[in-house]
Amino acid sequence: MTINKQKNENGLLISLEGRLDTTTSPALEQELKASLDGVDSLVLDFEKLDYISSAGLRVLLSAQKTMNKQGEMKIKNVNETILEIFEVTGFNDILTIE
């Protein structure tokens, strides 16, 4: 998985490419922990994300909890496969998906 990060003032855009699974989710978790201080707007771009596992969902849930305290989190460009995973797990009710 590739993580691309763009930060501006209080906003952070993270674009993911590849698979967010048990092997790659720790890297995203570390990146988020290191980057969310002072951020009030987090956008995750899933345009090039092919797959997400339960480990990836756990990282998203953790990020959402953090951002609920300090701002907002949005996920954009979600493909049908990942959207279906969000719907089946109920994450579409927890996350803001555009």
N, C-alpha and C positions, 0 to 999 in steps of 0.2 A: 504494500500500500504506500502511496505517496501522499504526503501532507504538505499542502501549500498554504502559507499564512500571509495575510496582508493586514497590517494594523494601521488605523488612522484615529487620532485623538482618543476617543473612548470606545471606538468600535473595532471589532475583530472579525475578519472573514477567513474561514478555513475551508479550503476545497480539498476534498478527498478523492483519490483515484485508486481503483482496485477493489480489494476485499477488506472489510472491517470484520475481523473474526478473532478467535482466541489468540492467534499468533500476533496479530497486528494491533489489537485494541490497547495493549499496554503503552504503545508508542503514542497513540492519540491521547490517552489518559494523562501521560506525563506532559505532553505538549499543552493540554488544556490547563493543568495545574500550574504550569509555569507562566501561562499567558493571560489568565483571567483577572488578575489584580487590576483594579481600576477600569475594567471593561463594563460598560452598561448596555452594549448591544453586541451579541454574538450571532453571526450568520454562518451556518454550515451549508456548503454547496455540495450536493450529492450528484451533480450531473455525470461525473465519471466514476461513481461508486457502483460496483457490480453486485455486491452482496453484503449483507449484514447478519451477524450471528447474535446469539443471546449475549455473548461477551460485549459485542458492540453496543447492543441495546442498553446494557448496564452502564457503559461509559456515557451514553446520551442521557440517561436518567440522572446520573450524578451531575453532569454539566447543567441539566435543566434545574436541578435543585439549587445549585450554586447561583445560576442566573436569576432564579426567582427572587433571591435576596438582594441582588444588585442591579437588575435590569431585565432585559428580555433576550430570548433565544429563538431564532427562526431557522427552519431547515427548508432549503429551496432546491428545485430541480430534481425531485425524487422520481425515480423510474417506477414503472408499474409493479415490478417484482418486490422492491423494497416497500412501496406503499402498501402492498398486500400484507407484508410481514407486520407493518405498523398497525394495520386494521385488525389482523388476527390476534395480535398481542394486546390491543387496546392502547397502544402508544399514540395512535392518531388523536386520542382524547387528551393526552398529556402534553404532546408537543405541538408547536405551531408550525404547520407545514404549508408552504406556499407553492 
